[in-house]
Amino acid sequence: MPPPSVLPSKDLILERRAEPAVARLFRLAFERRPAEELYDLARDPGCLENIAASAEGAAAKERLRSRLERWMRETGDPGAAEGPEAAGGEGEPGALAPWDSYPYFGSGL
């Protein structure tokens, strides 16, 4: 038997992840996160319902994206670069910057 973790709640969710009442919480806590997340904190303070892909979140997402892109340009953030610099200097269209290409090691659960 493996040693218990220091996080009993994590152990509990892992052990019971197949149970319908726990499955959603398991996915929220352990699966790979979507590229974009947006939550209505007034209606969903627990941030359980991602509205980023919904029509409801479209206007807020566009407004927030514009603010973020402007701030990134103003502060010289390398993630705001266009052209070859956007791919970490590789210059290949669609190439990922180095910080976006690390492997994900959580899919084996």
Steps between C-alpha positions, in 0.01 A plus 500: 500500500645841406556752778209736558538849361500802723170601339223272626237674285710429189527134596124483554419650160749271326361190673137589424540661155276242328203583723252730324490744793879538493576468126432868418718619787775263386489644147512857633794426729715261297430514128674734262351848513339657193693767310262766627301521819245764594270494801209715616614553858170653611301197384771233538738594784641147506612537136344169397328608174741621233310739271795579270358298209142621546320789333460645848875538542583623148474875565687486830767279347558740210518799736746322729710372208536855363607632840752219545650540152536876549666450841735235356613737223541791742714295738709329232374152582665251259168318468365805315762473224388457141680329216798271562535618860153364581628146455797546727719611211433189291301691240275209409132591461299338777811397696471515876713725715729306735278559802200352314663177389584316820347150519204437726550216745156471657313292244577163659244534781 
